């Protein structure tokens, strides 16, 4: 299962609520494409500052390491380590860019893939908006995990775990 950070875009002109189509899900973890093709990956995600920083570091390493007498093999290892660092921090670079542009972090969601994470997040988001707006019908939908379970069973007073109800003798 993957962990995704969800970002809500800043509102556009004449927009009362955020458009769910514009939400961005950033997967946490290692990015193989960012490791293998770091500059192209940065350009694809429009990470201009990270791209400029990467180019400066790689050029400095390619010119500086041979100038101080470092063997070419070690210089290649150092360049591979820089690419590894980009692969490990790819999600952080994307989150930094989104935050800098005014996007809000609205949550974290876990899913097998991007589609299931989106489904899980928007299902919870819609349920929350229903609770915030009591005029909307608050019955659980068929995709909800409690749909089809009788209300009496969902609201049972049985104690689970080590947290008894207050006022009950031990």
PyMOL commands that set and color helices and strands:
alter all, ss='L'
color gray80, all
select helices_A, chain A and resi 20-22+32-36+38-44+48-67+72-88+90-100+114-132+151-154
alter helices_A, ss='H'
color red, helices_A
select strands_A, chain A and resi 2-8+24-27+104-111
alter strands_A, ss='S'
color yellow, strands_A
deselect
rebuild
show_as cartoon
